[in-house]
Amino acid sequence: MGYWKLICTLFLLAYASMVNGQEIAILKYNGGGDWYANPTALPNLIQFCNANINTKIKEQPETVDVGNINIFQYPFLHMTGHGNVLFSQEEADNLRTYLLSGGFLHIDDNYGMEPYLRKEIAKVFPNETLEELGADHPIFSQHYNFPDGLPKIHEHDGKRPQAFGITFEGRLVLLFTYESDLGDGWEDPSVHNDPEAIRTKALQMGANIISYAFKS
């Protein structure tokens, strides 16, 4: 990315933080994966956060393409799905600039996207690897304490839930939640018929993620 383009994107991000500081967006990607999965999840998480942790997030999330400069309008992006993910190099570069300029991306594997995702993250950060976060990471104690780390919301194959991240200059810029299924836990109660305690746990962990992203 050229010098002046970088300056422009940094300015756009700073301006967006002042004007639209509490808007979040769903990241739309190519490859055929269902980026639109869990349609009630983010609106429910937003409602929970506004009611419980004093945020004032716009009630309905926006949708933004990974390669669009409009991603710089949002301090928080959410990405999910079950299947294939594909970034062009230009899209990967755009996402990298967004993250290194102050943005935050939460990727929630809805079971099935992990093998595709890892190779695309390598395009975004070719010199970094996803590192597992320990249970002592501050994201697990923002407003709600999770002393064992990422909670298990839905059981599929007996694997333990894991949170992976990429950190830049001491700030977690990308969080990948795996084998947890947080997004399903955020959905309307009628979708999965989860016990209220499980759904509350998912929403509380989601609120911690939102809080960390907005503070960092």
C-alpha positions as CSV (number, residue, x, y, z in Angstrom):
1,M,0.0,0.0,0.0
2,G,1.4,3.4,-1.0
3,Y,2.2,6.1,1.6
4,W,-0.7,8.4,0.8
5,K,-3.2,5.6,0.6
6,L,-2.1,4.5,4.1
7,I,-2.4,8.1,5.4
8,C,-5.9,8.3,3.9
9,T,-7.0,5.0,5.5
10,L,-5.6,6.0,8.9
11,F,-7.5,9.3,8.6
12,L,-10.7,7.5,7.6
13,L,-10.4,5.1,10.6
14,A,-9.8,8.0,13.0
15,Y,-12.8,9.9,11.6
16,A,-15.0,6.9,11.7
17,S,-14.1,6.2,15.3
18,M,-15.4,9.7,16.2
19,V,-18.6,9.6,14.1
20,N,-19.5,5.9,14.0
21,G,-17.6,4.6,17.1
22,Q,-20.2,2.2,18.1
23,E,-21.2,0.5,14.9
24,I,-20.2,-3.0,14.0
25,A,-20.4,-5.0,10.8
26,I,-20.5,-8.5,9.4
27,L,-17.6,-9.3,7.1
28,K,-18.7,-10.6,3.7
29,Y,-16.2,-12.8,1.9
30,N,-15.9,-14.9,-1.2
31,G,-15.3,-18.6,-1.7
32,G,-18.9,-19.9,-1.3
33,G,-18.9,-20.1,2.5
34,D,-22.1,-18.9,4.3
35,W,-20.8,-15.6,5.6
36,Y,-24.5,-14.7,6.4
37,A,-24.9,-17.6,8.9
38,N,-26.6,-17.0,12.3
39,P,-28.7,-13.9,11.2
40,T,-30.1,-13.2,14.7
41,A,-26.8,-13.6,16.5
42,L,-25.2,-10.2,16.3
43,P,-28.5,-8.2,16.8
44,N,-29.0,-10.2,20.0
45,L,-25.4,-9.7,21.1
46,I,-25.8,-5.9,20.5
47,Q,-29.0,-5.8,22.5
48,F,-27.3,-7.7,25.4
49,C,-24.3,-5.4,25.3
50,N,-26.3,-2.2,25.3
51,A,-28.4,-3.5,28.2
52,N,-25.6,-4.8,30.3
53,I,-22.2,-3.2,29.6
54,N,-23.2,0.3,28.8
55,T,-22.5,0.3,25.1
56,K,-24.6,2.3,22.6
57,I,-24.1,0.2,19.5
58,K,-26.5,0.7,16.5
59,E,-29.1,-2.1,16.8
60,Q,-28.6,-3.6,13.4
61,P,-25.1,-4.5,12.2
62,E,-24.0,-3.5,8.7
63,T,-22.5,-5.8,6.1
64,V,-19.2,-4.9,4.4
65,D,-17.1,-6.6,1.8
66,V,-13.6,-7.6,3.0
67,G,-12.0,-5.7,0.1
68,N,-14.0,-2.5,0.6
69,I,-12.4,0.5,2.1
70,N,-15.7,1.0,4.1
71,I,-14.4,-1.6,6.6
72,F,-12.5,1.4,8.1
73,Q,-15.8,2.8,9.3
74,Y,-16.2,0.1,11.9
75,P,-14.0,-0.6,15.0
76,F,-15.3,-4.2,15.1
77,L,-15.9,-6.7,12.4
78,H,-17.5,-10.2,12.8
79,M,-17.0,-13.1,10.5
80,T,-18.5,-16.6,10.6
81,G,-19.6,-19.5,8.5
82,H,-19.4,-23.2,7.9
83,G,-17.4,-23.6,4.7
84,N,-14.9,-22.1,2.2
85,V,-13.2,-18.8,2.6
86,L,-11.3,-17.0,-0.1
87,F,-9.4,-13.7,0.0
88,S,-7.8,-12.2,-3.0
89,Q,-4.4,-10.6,-2.2
90,E,-5.9,-7.2,-2.5
91,E,-8.6,-8.1,0.0
92,A,-6.0,-9.6,2.4
93,D,-4.0,-6.4,2.1
94,N,-7.0,-4.3,2.9
95,L,-7.9,-6.4,5.9
96,R,-4.3,-6.3,7.2
97,T,-4.2,-2.5,6.9
98,Y,-7.5,-2.2,8.7
99,L,-6.3,-4.4,11.6
100,L,-2.9,-2.7,12.0
101,S,-4.6,0.7,11.9
102,G,-6.7,0.0,15.0
103,G,-9.5,-2.3,13.8
104,F,-10.5,-5.6,15.3
105,L,-11.8,-8.8,13.7
106,H,-13.6,-11.6,15.5
107,I,-13.9,-14.9,13.5
108,D,-16.3,-17.5,15.0
109,D,-16.0,-20.9,13.4
110,N,-19.6,-22.2,13.0
111,Y,-18.0,-25.6,12.4
112,G,-16.4,-26.3,9.0
113,M,-14.5,-23.1,8.1
114,E,-11.2,-23.6,10.1
115,P,-9.1,-25.4,7.4
116,Y,-10.0,-22.8,4.8
117,L,-9.6,-19.9,7.1
118,R,-6.1,-20.7,8.2
119,K,-4.7,-20.5,4.7
120,E,-6.4,-17.2,4.1
121,I,-5.2,-15.7,7.3
122,A,-1.7,-16.6,6.1
123,K,-2.3,-14.2,3.2
124,V,-3.3,-11.4,5.6
125,F,-0.3,-12.1,8.0
126,P,2.3,-14.0,6.1
127,N,4.9,-13.6,8.9
128,E,2.5,-14.4,11.8
129,T,0.7,-17.5,13.1
130,L,-2.5,-17.9,15.1
131,E,-1.4,-18.3,18.7
132,E,-3.7,-19.9,21.3
133,L,-4.7,-17.4,24.1
134,G,-4.3,-18.5,27.6
135,A,-7.1,-18.3,30.1
136,D,-5.3,-15.3,31.7
137,H,-5.8,-13.2,28.7
138,P,-7.7,-10.0,29.5
139,I,-10.4,-10.8,27.0
140,F,-11.7,-13.4,29.4
141,S,-12.2,-11.0,32.2
142,Q,-13.5,-7.7,30.7
143,H,-16.9,-7.7,32.4
144,Y,-17.5,-11.4,33.0
145,N,-15.0,-13.8,34.3
146,F,-14.1,-17.0,32.4
147,P,-11.3,-18.5,34.5
148,D,-11.1,-21.5,32.2
149,G,-11.0,-19.4,29.0
150,L,-13.3,-19.8,26.0
151,P,-16.6,-21.5,27.0
152,K,-18.1,-24.5,25.1
153,I,-21.5,-23.6,23.8
154,H,-22.4,-26.4,21.4
155,E,-20.9,-29.9,21.3
156,H,-20.1,-31.4,17.9
157,D,-17.1,-33.7,18.1
158,G,-15.7,-33.7,21.6
159,K,-12.9,-31.2,21.0
160,R,-12.1,-28.5,23.6
161,P,-12.9,-24.9,22.7
162,Q,-9.9,-22.8,21.8
163,A,-9.3,-19.1,21.3
164,F,-6.6,-18.1,18.8
165,G,-5.3,-14.7,18.1
166,I,-2.8,-12.4,16.3
167,T,-1.3,-9.6,18.4
168,F,0.3,-6.5,17.0
169,E,2.2,-4.1,19.3
170,G,0.6,-5.6,22.4
171,R,-2.9,-5.4,21.1
172,L,-5.0,-8.4,20.0
173,V,-6.2,-7.5,16.5
174,L,-7.7,-10.8,15.4
175,L,-9.6,-13.3,17.5
176,F,-10.5,-16.8,16.1
177,T,-12.9,-18.8,18.3
178,Y,-12.8,-22.5,17.5
179,E,-14.9,-25.5,18.7
180,S,-17.1,-23.2,20.8
181,D,-19.9,-22.0,18.6
182,L,-20.5,-18.7,20.3
183,G,-22.6,-17.4,17.4
184,D,-25.2,-20.2,17.8
185,G,-25.5,-19.3,21.4
186,W,-26.2,-15.6,20.5
187,E,-29.1,-16.6,18.3
188,D,-32.8,-16.4,19.2
189,P,-33.7,-18.9,21.9
190,S,-36.1,-20.7,19.5
191,V,-33.3,-21.5,17.0
192,H,-31.3,-24.0,19.0
193,N,-33.4,-24.3,22.2
194,D,-30.3,-23.9,24.4
195,P,-30.7,-23.8,28.2
196,E,-30.8,-20.2,29.4
197,A,-27.5,-20.6,31.3
198,I,-25.7,-21.7,28.1
199,R,-27.1,-18.8,26.1
200,T,-26.2,-16.4,28.8
201,K,-22.6,-17.7,28.9
202,A,-22.3,-17.2,25.2
203,L,-23.6,-13.6,25.3
204,Q,-21.4,-12.8,28.3
205,M,-18.3,-14.0,26.4
206,G,-19.4,-12.0,23.3
207,A,-19.8,-8.9,25.5
208,N,-16.2,-9.4,26.7
209,I,-15.0,-9.5,23.1
210,I,-17.0,-6.4,22.2
211,S,-15.6,-4.6,25.3
212,Y,-12.0,-5.5,24.6
213,A,-12.3,-4.4,21.0
214,F,-13.8,-1.1,21.8
215,K,-11.2,-0.3,24.5
216,S,-8.1,-1.4,22.7
